Amino acid sequence: MSRPSSLSLLGLREFALTAIPFLALALGLLWLVYLVLDPAPPRTLVLATGPEQSDFAEFGRRYARELARFGIRVTLRTTAGAAENRRLLRDPHSGVDAAFVQSGAGEALYPVDEDTSGRQLLSLGNLFLEPVWIFYRADAARRVAGDARLDRLPQLASLRMNVGAPGSGSDNLLAKLLDANDIHPARMSLQRLAPTPAVVALLEAEIDALALVSSPDSALVRMLLLTPHIRLFEFAQAEAYVRRFPFLRSVTLPRGTADLAADAPPADVRLIAATASLAATDSLHPALVQLLVQAARRIHGESSWFGPAGEFPNGTATEFPLSAEAERFYRGGPPLLQRYLPFWLANLIDRMWVALVSIVAILIPLSRVVPPLYALRIRSRVFRWYRQLREIESEAGEGFARGAPTAALAKRLDELERRVQQVRVPLSYADELYALRANIDLVRKRVHGGAPPGPGEVG
């Protein structure tokens, strides 16, 4: 390798060694920020859904497919329904990260009595409306009212009725509705079967009526709407229920919605509806929250029997405090970077850019120290020999005063010169190396009493 090339490599090596502390500081700050912000989300998520064949179960499978596109494995936890989901979310040992919940599904009859102990819950937004579907047999209606149509809850008091399995949202919601009508459950023949067995029991006349709180996407709901001799209960007092229970909404099922050809239902039906939402623990990673709300828009953003496209999902009037990440999504849509970059890279930048800007603001002033440190390292290769040169010069002056021989000093000076000749510095600092050699010559002249240097004495 030519000498100029080796000197260039020397300069690069010295500069790299000088910048190592600076780079170590930058990497240390980045690692600290990474640990604090934790931008990389977990690869797994446990989502509590509901009974098999329920709308919650079907939507859970759709969420699992959506998140699988981003490498997130969703474990679906089958439950009795919204009430059990709430308990699982609050239980720190359940392992559940998110769940479908339903307004009015709390176990207490009155909101002030709700148990809010355990983990803090956050809402990721409202997803869809879940009407209270009460289906009854026409022959049972004729027995109690002399008519095949029922429209007030007290008319159901003498019927054998299924209100949903314990832990389901329908069980707890129906308890509130019955209490509002001064109907004590002990005076009714109530059963608490899961949705599918309850439908079978209704069709086989083992029960007279059943209540479901479900979206119209439920296969069971659609089947019962088209089943002969099964009627849909109409809430004639829907507006009164809505004013009594703020978590309910009044909706209308238009005539012919279930089947235009069969004209089912044969007339508009007034109903009351709860709101299904997605809730999560406050420890759920923000990146997973962002993926869930984006999936919610793709899954629930289309029009439905009870609302136009774009009405859901939304963050208005949620039962639990709205997650900050979900609020950000509903306010401005997906983060800008996620529209152009892969999710993992966009999430990393999005989560860390503020910290990165702060780190850069700190490192830019500190980086100005690197060039002076580099210059000091290079010059120290030359300047450290001046101490020995000064000592030889000082001893030479004292030797002249005493008339002492100078042979030993000359030998030391020759050794110093030999070692200086081995010093290498970048070409930009060569003048300082040559200045050192010139100063060695000056001291040599003094050692020899001011006589001109002989052949071979000048380095």
Secondary structure, DSSP 8 states (H G I E B T S, - for coil): --HHHHHHHHHHHHHHHHHHHHHHHHHHHHHHHHHHH--S--SEEEEE--STTSHHHHHHHHHHHHHHTTT-EEEEE--S-HHHHHHHHH-TTS---EEEEETT--SSSSGGG----SS-EEEEEEEEEEEEEEEEEHHHHHHHHSSS---SGGGGTTSEEE---TT-HHHHHHHHHHHHTT--GGGSEEE---HHHHHHHHHTTSSSEEEEE--TT-HHHHHHHTSTTEEE---TTHHHHHHH-TT-EEEEE-TTSSBTTTTBSSS-EEEEEEEEEEEEETTS-HHHHHHHHHHHHHHH-S-BTTB-TTS-SB-SS-SS-B-HHHHHHHHH-S-GGGGTS-HHHHHHHHHHHHHHHHHHHHHHHHHTTHHHHHHHHHHHHHHTTHHHHHHHHHHHHHHHHHT---HHHHHHHHHHHHHHHT----GGGHHHHHHHHHHHHHHHHHHTTT----TT---
